[in-house]
Amino acid sequence: MEHEQTIPEQRKEGESAPESDTSVPRRRVGRTALLIAGAAALGVLAGTITGYAVQYDRDPTPLPPLAQQKMAAPKPQAMNDATTRRSINANRWHKADEELAKKLLDVPSGAKSEFSGGLPLDMFAAGYYEEVSGGLGTLITDRTRSIASVEWVESDRNFIEINLIQFHDRNEAEDFQLGIEHYMPTKEYAGNAGKEVSGVPDEFGHMWVDSKAQEKAGYEPLRGGRAVVRRGDIVVTVQYVNNRGEVDENALADLAKRQMERL
């Protein structure tokens, strides 16, 4: 006898499907991940505590010195006939000063060299400004980077000094240049509007020769000339003084032009 096949009853028209059983609870999502994260955090905490416990009983490891205790540097020398400003103040020069000093004009043949090399800001301020402290403050405020200078004497009559003043930015260099151009025409200095430096654009250079010589009883008349030119972040000042009351304008302009080309 054949088994009767169980045929599911067909739903009558209009009857809806039986609702699904919702009594079975849904699976909790993320529980395993939270357990793993908690175990990892406990492991890190336990390792940190163990590390502190082990280190607590150990002697502290001394740190290496932050700077060399003995640095190779020349020792200052006592002043005598053979010493110079550099040998007396041996540790006041920076390596960057030497690089700037290489751009200075060479002392002419037959002239007497007075100095050539880099200068600390305070030493330059002492010889350049009437009020040293105020001048030094100006150099620092203007973000002066490095200074180099060369001085020589020709025939005991002409005294020449060239300064290279380098700033951190060309804007500071331009301000320094414009400051000189502002006060040079006054009576306390040249007393005239000056002239252009031949071969140098007007906005990058100017020169003056004193309208009057400085005269004092018992002394030769002194007359000075000055040129200022700028290239990038470097300002060049050329001071030309003659102790017979005469300044060669062509020589002054030539020095400024040649120093400009040297840069």
Secondary structure, DSSP 8 states (H G I E B T S, - for coil): ------------TT---------S----SSHHHHHHHHHHHHHHHHHHHHHHHHHHTS-------SS-SS---------STT--HHHHTGGG--HHHHHHHTTS----TTSEEEEEEEE-HHHHHHHH-SSHHHHHHHHHHTTEEEEEEEEEEETTTEEEEEEEEEESSHHHHHHHHHHHHHHTTSTTTT-S--B--TTS-GGGEEEEE-SS-B--TTS--BEEEEEEEEETTEEEEEEEEETTS---HHHHHHHHHHHHHH-
